Amino acid sequence: LQVNIALALFYLLYAIVLKRDTFIGLRRFFFLSAILFSLLYPFIAISALGNLLTLDSFEVQGSAVTVLIGEPGMAMVVEGEGVSPASMSRKEIFSLLYIAVSLAFLIRFCIQLLSIYRIRRKSDKRVISGISVYQLKEEITPFSFFKLIFIHTGKHSESELSQILMHEQTHARQWHSVDIMLIEAVCLFSWWNPFVWLMKREMAINLEYLADNGVLREGVDSREYQYLLLQLT
């Protein structure tokens, strides 16, 4: 709960302060710092935050008192605290639902990683302009995963290949896959938090901005590059 409250607050701060600016490098630092802080701060012994966000502060404790009046006098019976079977079953149902959905997302994530491995095995490794790439046999949009670059060379001209390689090289050189893996891991366990999915989308868009900026810094004409992006889309 503490992690997800922090992530929601950080996303709202981003939406208010950073979403409309052009400091894309600062955005990436903000996202990574926000995720790492949200994951680590519940383990830090800060009593103020702990008392503010802990679940225990919302628990109501007490006991029921029953007064029985009879002959010849009055007796008082105090019923101890307890939890009804119905509330326990609801808690178990929600727990099982959370575990089941989390496992489903985890299986899906593992399948996605395996699919990249299968694509790598089916692809031919070659060198283009001094860059090692894996040539796709199917018409799949070019992508990179850490230092691996995948591209369908037969679908693009030499100038397009050059720009695509600049784009994917920026992803690989700046380790953008680390950001993706981190937010994917958060989504596995915070799938119920809509702010996490919004943050994931904004992180992916910002990484593309960073890669596009890397291409334009190499002197590529912006209008020509825009047409290439439109064609790939």
C-alpha positions, 0 to 999 in steps of 0.5 A: 500500500505504501509503495503504491501510494508513493507511485501515485503521488509521484505520477501526479507530481509528474503530470502537474510539473514535468509532463509538458516540458522538454527536459526528457533527460530529467524526466527519465531521472525522475521516473527512475528515482520515483520508482526506486524511492517508492520501493525502498522507503517502506523499509526505512525506519521513519516513524512519521511515515510509518504512522501515517501510512501503516495499515494498523492505524486504520484498525478499530479495536474494541469489545462488545458488552452484553448486559443480562438482567434477571433474578435475583440480580444483574450479570455482565458478560464481555465478549472477546474480540473476534473475526467473523468467518464471512470477513475471513473468507472475503479476505482470502478471496481477495488474496487469492485473486491478487495472487492469481492475477499477479501470476498471470502477469508473471507468466505473460512477462516470461513468455515475452522474454522467451519470445525475444530469445526465440526471435534471436535464435531464428535471426541471422547475425550480421554487421551493418555500418560496423554495428552488429544486428540480428536480421529479422526474417519476419516483417517486425518493427525494429526493436532493441533489447539491452545491447541486442538490435533486431531489424528487418533489413530487406524492408528499408532503404540504406538511408532508412537503415542508417536512421533506424540503427541510430535510433536503436543504438541510442536505446542500447547505449543508454540502457533503456531496457533497464527502465522497461524491465523495472517498470514491468516488474512493478506492474507485475505486483501493482497491476491494480494501480492505474497510476502505475500503468500511466507511468509505464506509458509515459516512461515508454514515450519518453524513452522514444523521445530520447532515442529520437533526440539521439538521431537528430543530434547526428545531423539527420533532417527532422522532416525526413526522420518524421516521415520515416517514423510515420512509415514505421508506424 
